[in-house]
């Protein structure tokens, strides 16, 4: 018994030493990993990011080509099977389909399965060419022209022998909804990332300068911040949509919308940073840094902002779903990204139609991914906020 107590005491002592010698990043990860909800959301978020990042490889068909499967327009999802009444198969398969008009549905096209003809799935098939980690932006005036691809290939994860497979069904133009959903996730994430980066940089600079210097500089910057906050977003984007010429490419519209979202999304974080720095700039450690000859930029970056880490982290994580929701809402009402660009908002434009609600419910599958993406960001942001707050344990 004595040796067990000594062993337990030794373990406790080692744990205490590891706690007091751990870095801030290690402490944040330790608290975050103990939050089960945040960890599940983090894994879901990582999974969707990888799905979007490798969307061309995971997609069996080009999502931008209308009429990709003319005989399967508005077709329901096809679920691979391993067995049926004809027996068991080690290889997953789907059935061949036939398209015909039916009197029972007022001569609407109806797709039926031929259960006697199996189409077996194949993996690592070759189909349309794609590029991974591809940057291709050509802004008006040739001021910014980039065309770079790290990987070019035509290999895809799966397909079917002698036919086509649509896991999420197809839309009215015959496009594969599964392929469109994966590409839409990446587009929405890319818009959110660029918008958050722009707003984050502006918030740090404007909020940091206003909070550290105060006085007339703070007054001028706060007037600018309040002016930006009072601009109504929907009328602004309606005016911008009328301003954007039809000759602009989809990539140009994407870049333009990302910049606008970033330019109007910084005031909230900037005001929080400014309020925190107004309080902290009179502390003794700031005075000691000033007496040591440190420049204002160094003091803000190395001393003031790190003490505000938890708020910056949670604001960044909450800003991501805000940017994604903004892009989705704009595309949903026709002011954002349009075909051939695939975004979650563009895919959700058709779900409000009565015909879709009654007959083509698989159009709602992208909506599920949108909800999951937003919730994952929210739960991860809450988990990081609690993990970065050193007093979170004492509040419970």
KOLMAR-52170 format. One record per residue (C-alpha): residue in three letters; y, x, z. Coordinates in steps of 0.02 Angstrom, whole numbers, plus 50000, padded with zeros to 5 digits. Layout:
<Ala,<Y,X,Z>>,
...
END
This chain:
<Unk,<50000,50000,50000>>,
<Unk,<50118,50142,50042>>,
<Unk,<50099,50225,49873>>,
<Unk,<50131,50060,49786>>,
<Unk,<50294,50037,49881>>,
<Unk,<50347,50213,49838>>,
<Unk,<50305,50184,49655>>,
<Unk,<50404,50022,49653>>,
<Unk,<50552,50106,49738>>,
<Unk,<50544,50246,49610>>,
<Unk,<50546,50121,49466>>,
<Unk,<50694,50027,49542>>,
<Unk,<50789,50189,49566>>,
<Unk,<50756,50242,49386>>,
<Unk,<50814,50071,49325>>,
<Unk,<50976,50085,49425>>,
<Unk,<51009,50259,49358>>,
<Unk,<50977,50200,49180>>,
<Unk,<51097,50055,49207>>,
<Unk,<51240,50162,49276>>,
<Unk,<51217,50298,49143>>,
<Unk,<51198,50178,48994>>,
<Unk,<51332,50168,48862>>,
<Unk,<51430,50010,48826>>,
<Unk,<51325,49976,48671>>,
<Unk,<51163,49992,48770>>,
<Unk,<51226,49872,48903>>,
<Unk,<51280,49744,48772>>,
<Unk,<51111,49754,48686>>,
<Unk,<51018,49737,48852>>,
<Unk,<51112,49577,48895>>,
<Unk,<51102,49509,48718>>,
<Unk,<50915,49538,48702>>,
<Unk,<50885,49441,48863>>,
<Unk,<50965,49286,48785>>,
<Unk,<50820,49200,48696>>,
<Unk,<50927,49076,48599>>,
<Unk,<51041,49212,48534>>,
<Unk,<50892,49320,48484>>,
<Unk,<50810,49178,48387>>,
<Unk,<50975,49144,48300>>,
<Unk,<50995,49329,48262>>,
<Unk,<50823,49339,48181>>,
<Unk,<50860,49182,48080>>,
<Unk,<51027,49255,48026>>,
<Unk,<50948,49421,47975>>,
<Unk,<50814,49326,47877>>,
<Unk,<50944,49226,47781>>,
<Unk,<51047,49382,47747>>,
<Unk,<50896,49469,47672>>,
<Unk,<50854,49312,47573>>,
<Unk,<51027,49315,47498>>,
<Unk,<51032,49503,47474>>,
<Unk,<50868,49506,47377>>,
<Unk,<50891,49336,47297>>,
<Unk,<50862,49397,47117>>,
<Unk,<50695,49474,47167>>,
<Unk,<50640,49321,47267>>,
<Unk,<50698,49198,47134>>,
<Unk,<50569,49160,47000>>,
<Unk,<50700,49099,46874>>,
<Unk,<50880,49131,46826>>,
<Unk,<50984,49006,46927>>,
<Unk,<51127,49002,46802>>,
<Unk,<51031,48940,46648>>,
<Unk,<51039,48752,46624>>,
<Unk,<50883,48673,46553>>,
<Unk,<50772,48814,46617>>,
<Unk,<50631,48687,46625>>,
<Unk,<50675,48541,46514>>,
<Unk,<50513,48450,46552>>,
<Unk,<50545,48456,46738>>,
<Unk,<50725,48396,46756>>,
<Unk,<50758,48314,46924>>,
<Unk,<50582,48363,46971>>,
<Unk,<50523,48355,47153>>,
<Unk,<50474,48510,47253>>,
<Unk,<50305,48587,47210>>,
<Unk,<50206,48644,47361>>,
<Unk,<50068,48773,47325>>,
<Unk,<49894,48719,47380>>,
<Unk,<49730,48805,47419>>,
<Unk,<49613,48656,47405>>,
<Unk,<49601,48478,47339>>,
<Unk,<49466,48355,47289>>,
<Unk,<49408,48477,47155>>,
<Unk,<49367,48614,47282>>,
<Unk,<49438,48767,47371>>,
<Unk,<49531,48913,47290>>,
<Unk,<49576,49081,47362>>,
<Unk,<49728,49086,47248>>,
<Unk,<49870,48962,47283>>,
<Unk,<49900,48842,47141>>,
<Unk,<50004,48694,47084>>,
<Unk,<49966,48558,46959>>,
<Unk,<50025,48542,46780>>,
<Unk,<50151,48401,46759>>,
<Unk,<50188,48270,46629>>,
<Unk,<50356,48185,46600>>,
<Unk,<50368,48007,46536>>,
<Unk,<50471,47849,46553>>,
<Unk,<50405,47711,46666>>,
<Unk,<50439,47525,46658>>,
<Unk,<50419,47516,46847>>,
<Unk,<50576,47623,46868>>,
<Unk,<50682,47539,46732>>,
<Unk,<50627,47668,46602>>,
<Unk,<50684,47814,46710>>,
<Unk,<50599,47979,46676>>,
<Unk,<50451,47999,46794>>,
<Unk,<50355,48161,46826>>,
<Unk,<50170,48144,46863>>,
<Unk,<50042,48275,46910>>,
<Unk,<49886,48314,46811>>,
<Unk,<49767,48352,46954>>,
<Unk,<49633,48415,46834>>,
<Unk,<49739,48561,46772>>,
<Unk,<49781,48697,46897>>,
<Unk,<49918,48827,46875>>,
<Unk,<49881,48978,46983>>,
<Unk,<50018,49078,47067>>,
<Unk,<50045,49259,47022>>,
<Unk,<50141,49390,47120>>,
<Unk,<50259,49527,47058>>,
<Unk,<50280,49445,46888>>,
<Unk,<50404,49492,46752>>,
<Unk,<50537,49372,46692>>,
<Unk,<50727,49379,46677>>,
<Unk,<50825,49540,46702>>,
<Unk,<50932,49559,46857>>,
<Unk,<51032,49686,46954>>,
<Unk,<51028,49717,47142>>,
<Unk,<51182,49777,47237>>,
<Unk,<51285,49736,47085>>,
<Unk,<51476,49744,47086>>,
<Unk,<51562,49672,46934>>,
<Unk,<51744,49622,46958>>,
<Unk,<51877,49619,46824>>,
<Unk,<52042,49555,46889>>,
<Unk,<52183,49503,46773>>,
<Unk,<52286,49647,46707>>,
<Unk,<52143,49772,46724>>,
<Unk,<52211,49821,46895>>,
<Unk,<52037,49816,46972>>,
<Unk,<51886,49837,46859>>,
<Unk,<51717,49880,46936>>,
<Unk,<51544,49868,46857>>,
<Unk,<51409,49953,46959>>,
<Unk,<51225,49914,46994>>,
<Unk,<51108,50012,47107>>,
<Unk,<50945,49934,47046>>,
<Unk,<50903,49850,46879>>,
<Unk,<50734,49766,46857>>,
<Unk,<50641,49613,46790>>,
<Unk,<50506,49603,46925>>,
<Unk,<50503,49447,47034>>,
<Unk,<50403,49406,47189>>,
<Unk,<50304,49261,47119>>,
<Unk,<50275,49145,46972>>,
<Unk,<50134,49040,46900>>,
<Unk,<50014,49073,46759>>,
<Unk,<50047,48966,46607>>,
<Unk,<50192,48866,46680>>,
<Unk,<50334,48863,46805>>,
<Unk,<50348,48829,46991>>,
<Unk,<50495,48749,47081>>,
<Unk,<50475,48759,47271>>,
<Unk,<50633,48657,47304>>,
<Unk,<50626,48554,47145>>,
<Unk,<50754,48552,47004>>,
<Unk,<50923,48471,46973>>,
<Unk,<50980,48360,46830>>,
<Unk,<51005,48509,46713>>,
<Unk,<50833,48584,46749>>,
<Unk,<50896,48727,46859>>,
<Unk,<50781,48788,46996>>,
<Unk,<50855,48735,47164>>,
<Unk,<50757,48869,47259>>,
<Unk,<50836,49008,47154>>,
<Unk,<51007,48927,47164>>,
<Unk,<50996,48911,47354>>,
<Unk,<50955,49095,47380>>,
<Unk,<51098,49151,47269>>,
<Unk,<51214,49024,47353>>,
<Unk,<51178,49097,47525>>,
<Unk,<51228,49269,47465>>,
<Unk,<51385,49207,47378>>,
<Unk,<51444,49113,47532>>,
<Unk,<51407,49263,47644>>,
<Unk,<51501,49378,47525>>,
<Unk,<51652,49264,47525>>,
<Unk,<51647,49254,47714>>,
<Unk,<51628,49442,47735>>,
<Unk,<51774,49485,47624>>,
<Unk,<51883,49350,47701>>,
<Unk,<51840,49402,47879>>,
<Unk,<51872,49585,47840>>,
<Unk,<52046,49547,47771>>,
<Unk,<52092,49433,47916>>,
<Unk,<52020,49555,48044>>,
<Unk,<52123,49702,47980>>,
<Unk,<52282,49598,47974>>,
<Unk,<52251,49528,48148>>,
<Unk,<52224,49701,48224>>,
<Unk,<52380,49773,48144>>,
<Unk,<52499,49627,48171>>,
<Unk,<52433,49577,48342>>,
<Unk,<52424,49757,48402>>,
<Unk,<52601,49801,48348>>,
<Unk,<52675,49639,48418>>,
<Unk,<52585,49656,48585>>,
<Unk,<52619,49841,48612>>,
<Unk,<52801,49853,48562>>,
<Unk,<52862,49677,48608>>,
<Unk,<53048,49640,48593>>,
<Unk,<53122,49594,48426>>,
<Unk,<52969,49660,48333>>,
<Unk,<52862,49537,48428>>,
<Unk,<52984,49395,48392>>,
<Unk,<52986,49428,48205>>,
<Unk,<52797,49444,48193>>,
<Unk,<52771,49286,48294>>,
<Unk,<52885,49189,48178>>,
<Unk,<52780,49249,48031>>,
<Unk,<52620,49204,48124>>,
<Unk,<52682,49029,48165>>,
<Unk,<52738,49003,47986>>,
<Unk,<52563,49048,47922>>,
<Unk,<52480,48934,48050>>,
<Unk,<52586,48784,47999>>,
<Unk,<52536,48795,47815>>,
<Unk,<52415,48651,47779>>,
<Unk,<52257,48721,47700>>,
<Unk,<52204,48579,47586>>,
<Unk,<52373,48557,47496>>,
<Unk,<52384,48746,47483>>,
<Unk,<52216,48759,47397>>,
<Unk,<52256,48612,47285>>,
<Unk,<52411,48704,47227>>,
<Unk,<52312,48865,47204>>,
<Unk,<52177,48773,47106>>,
<Unk,<52311,48710,46988>>,
<Unk,<52382,48885,46977>>,
<Unk,<52218,48972,46932>>,
<Unk,<52197,48972,46742>>,
<Unk,<52035,48912,46664>>,
<Unk,<52016,49079,46576>>,
<Unk,<51980,49167,46739>>,
<Unk,<51799,49221,46759>>,
<Unk,<51691,49162,46902>>,
<Unk,<51701,49334,46984>>,
<Unk,<51891,49329,46977>>,
<Unk,<51896,49157,47059>>,
<Unk,<51776,49220,47192>>,
<Unk,<51886,49371,47230>>,
<Unk,<52045,49266,47231>>,
<Unk,<51975,49133,47349>>,
<Unk,<51910,49268,47468>>,
<Unk,<52082,49349,47477>>,
<Unk,<52168,49183,47510>>,
<Unk,<52044,49137,47648>>,
<Unk,<52077,49306,47729>>,
<Unk,<52266,49291,47715>>,
<Unk,<52271,49124,47807>>,
<Unk,<52134,49161,47935>>,
<Unk,<52212,49299,48040>>,
<Unk,<52344,49212,48152>>,
<Unk,<52224,49151,48288>>,
<Unk,<52147,49322,48323>>,
<Unk,<52317,49406,48306>>,
<Unk,<52392,49296,48442>>,
<Unk,<52245,49332,48559>>,
<Unk,<52262,49519,48532>>,
<Unk,<52450,49509,48557>>,
<Unk,<52433,49412,48721>>,
<Unk,<52305,49535,48788>>,
<Unk,<52409,49688,48741>>,
<Unk,<52566,49614,48820>>,
<Unk,<52471,49609,48985>>,
<Unk,<52381,49775,48971>>,
<Unk,<52523,49884,48905>>,
<Unk,<52599,49899,49080>>,
<Unk,<52438,49962,49160>>,
<Unk,<52428,50136,49234>>,
<Unk,<52302,50204,49107>>,
<Unk,<52421,50161,48965>>,
<Unk,<52564,50248,49056>>,
<Unk,<52453,50401,49083>>,
<Unk,<52410,50406,48898>>,
<Unk,<52596,50394,48851>>,
<Unk,<52641,50536,48972>>,
<Unk,<52503,50641,48894>>,
<Unk,<52589,50626,48727>>,
<Unk,<52473,50501,48645>>,
<Unk,<52546,50406,48498>>,
<Unk,<52557,50215,48499>>,
<Unk,<52423,50199,48365>>,
<Unk,<52303,50306,48467>>,
<Unk,<52337,50208,48626>>,
<Unk,<52309,50040,48541>>,
<Unk,<52151,50097,48451>>,
<Unk,<52067,50199,48589>>,
<Unk,<52126,50117,48750>>,
<Unk,<52192,49940,48728>>,
<Unk,<52080,49864,48595>>,
<Unk,<51914,49924,48675>>,
<Unk,<51960,49826,48833>>,
<Unk,<51968,49672,48723>>,
<Unk,<51800,49700,48639>>,
<Unk,<51711,49542,48695>>,
<Unk,<51849,49427,48629>>,
<Unk,<51860,49520,48464>>,
<Unk,<51671,49510,48440>>,
<Unk,<51659,49324,48473>>,
<Unk,<51811,49288,48365>>,
<Unk,<51736,49386,48221>>,
<Unk,<51569,49296,48235>>,
<Unk,<51653,49126,48244>>,
<Unk,<51763,49173,48096>>,
<Unk,<51611,49196,47984>>,
<Unk,<51554,49014,47990>>,
<Unk,<51737,48960,47976>>,
<Unk,<51753,49058,47814>>,
<Unk,<51585,48993,47750>>,
<Unk,<51636,48815,47794>>,
<Unk,<51804,48837,47709>>,
<Unk,<51724,48900,47549>>,
<Unk,<51594,48762,47557>>,
<Unk,<51724,48627,47584>>,
<Unk,<51833,48691,47442>>,
<Unk,<51687,48701,47322>>,
<Unk,<51627,48530,47379>>,
<Unk,<51792,48447,47332>>,
<Unk,<51803,48546,47170>>,
<Unk,<51939,48671,47220>>,
<Unk,<51830,48823,47251>>,
<Unk,<51689,48909,47157>>,
<Unk,<51612,48820,47009>>,
<Unk,<51467,48844,46890>>,
<Unk,<51394,48963,46844>>,
<Unk,<51429,49035,47018>>,
<Unk,<51304,48970,47146>>,
<Unk,<51377,48935,47318>>,
<Unk,<51325,48817,47455>>,
<Unk,<51479,48712,47423>>,
<Unk,<51443,48700,47237>>,
<Unk,<51264,48645,47273>>,
<Unk,<51324,48513,47395>>,
<Unk,<51437,48429,47268>>,
<Unk,<51295,48319,47206>>,
<Unk,<51228,48256,47373>>,
<Unk,<51364,48124,47389>>,
<Unk,<51305,48030,47236>>,
<Unk,<51214,47866,47267>>,
<Unk,<51080,47907,47139>>,
<Unk,<51039,48068,47231>>,
<Unk,<51030,47981,47400>>,
<Unk,<50905,47854,47333>>,
<Unk,<50796,47955,47215>>,
<Unk,<50822,48143,47230>>,
<Unk,<50823,48185,47416>>,
<Unk,<50773,48367,47384>>,
<Unk,<50955,48399,47335>>,
<Unk,<50987,48404,47524>>,
<Unk,<50883,48563,47549>>,
<Unk,<51037,48678,47526>>,
<Unk,<51125,48573,47659>>,
<Unk,<50988,48622,47783>>,
<Unk,<51017,48806,47746>>,
<Unk,<51205,48783,47766>>,
<Unk,<51182,48702,47937>>,
<Unk,<51059,48838,47990>>,
<Unk,<51177,48975,47933>>,
<Unk,<51326,48905,48029>>,
<Unk,<51225,48874,48187>>,
<Unk,<51151,49049,48180>>,
<Unk,<51325,49126,48175>>,
<Unk,<51383,49015,48319>>,
<Unk,<51236,49056,48433>>,
<Unk,<51244,49242,48393>>,
<Unk,<51431,49240,48428>>,
<Unk,<51404,49155,48596>>,
<Unk,<51268,49279,48641>>,
<Unk,<51376,49428,48596>>,
<Unk,<51523,49357,48694>>,
<Unk,<51417,49342,48851>>,
<Unk,<51339,49513,48823>>,
<Unk,<51506,49600,48797>>,
<Unk,<51584,49520,48952>>,
<Unk,<51548,49635,49101>>,
<Unk,<51576,49490,49222>>,
<Unk,<51458,49368,49136>>,
<Unk,<51322,49395,49267>>,
<Unk,<51438,49363,49412>>,
<Unk,<51501,49199,49339>>,
<Unk,<51328,49119,49337>>,
END
